[in-house]
Amino acid sequence: MAASVLVDAGFVIALLSRRDRHHTWAVAQSPRLPPPWKTCDAVLSEAFHLLGASGQPALSALLRRGAVVPTFDLG
């Protein structure tokens, strides 16, 4: 198992959207890559935008429980 996992918007969207063509793959990978999944604010912004209003509660829940953690700081 990986000690640290970096996720992009594609993974997050595929995990949360059943309509995404990679949804089954993302769901299968999630137990193999235990949270917290590290990411950056740009990924979260893109995911919130592309998921739309219907997907925002699920992404918010991942953030609240610490499964997805924005950790990248360019500054």
C-alpha positions in Angstrom: 0.0 0.0 0.0 1.1 3.5 -0.7 2.2 5.8 2.1 1.0 8.9 0.3 -1.4 9.2 -2.6 -1.8 12.3 -4.8 -5.1 12.5 -6.7 -6.2 14.7 -9.5 -9.6 15.9 -10.6 -10.1 13.0 -12.9 -9.9 10.5 -10.1 -12.1 12.5 -7.8 -14.7 13.0 -10.5 -14.7 9.4 -11.6 -15.0 8.3 -8.0 -18.1 10.5 -7.3 -19.9 10.4 -10.6 -21.5 7.2 -11.7 -21.9 8.7 -15.2 -18.1 9.0 -15.6 -16.7 6.2 -17.8 -13.9 5.5 -15.3 -16.2 5.3 -12.3 -15.9 1.5 -11.9 -12.1 1.7 -12.0 -12.0 4.6 -9.5 -14.3 2.7 -7.0 -12.1 -0.4 -7.4 -8.9 1.6 -6.7 -10.1 3.5 -3.7 -9.8 0.6 -1.2 -6.3 -0.1 -2.5 -5.2 3.5 -2.0 -6.4 4.4 1.5 -7.1 8.0 2.4 -6.1 10.6 3.1 -5.7 11.5 -0.6 -3.6 14.6 -1.1 -4.5 17.2 -3.7 -4.4 20.9 -4.4 -6.9 23.7 -4.5 -6.9 23.8 -8.3 -8.0 20.1 -8.4 -10.8 20.8 -5.9 -11.9 23.8 -7.9 -12.1 21.8 -11.1 -13.8 18.9 -9.4 -16.5 21.1 -7.8 -17.1 22.8 -11.1 -17.3 19.7 -13.2 -19.4 17.7 -10.7 -21.9 20.5 -10.5 -24.6 21.0 -7.9 -25.5 17.3 -7.8 -21.9 16.2 -6.9 -20.9 18.9 -4.6 -22.3 17.3 -1.4 -20.3 14.2 -1.9 -17.1 16.1 -2.5 -17.8 18.3 0.5 -18.3 15.1 2.6 -14.9 13.8 1.5 -13.3 17.0 2.5 -15.1 17.2 5.9 -14.0 13.7 6.9 -10.4 14.3 5.7 -10.5 11.7 2.9 -9.3 14.4 0.5 -6.8 16.9 1.9 -5.5 19.9 0.0 -1.8 19.9 0.9 0.1 21.4 -2.0 1.3 25.0 -1.4 3.3 26.6 -4.1 4.1 29.6 -1.9 
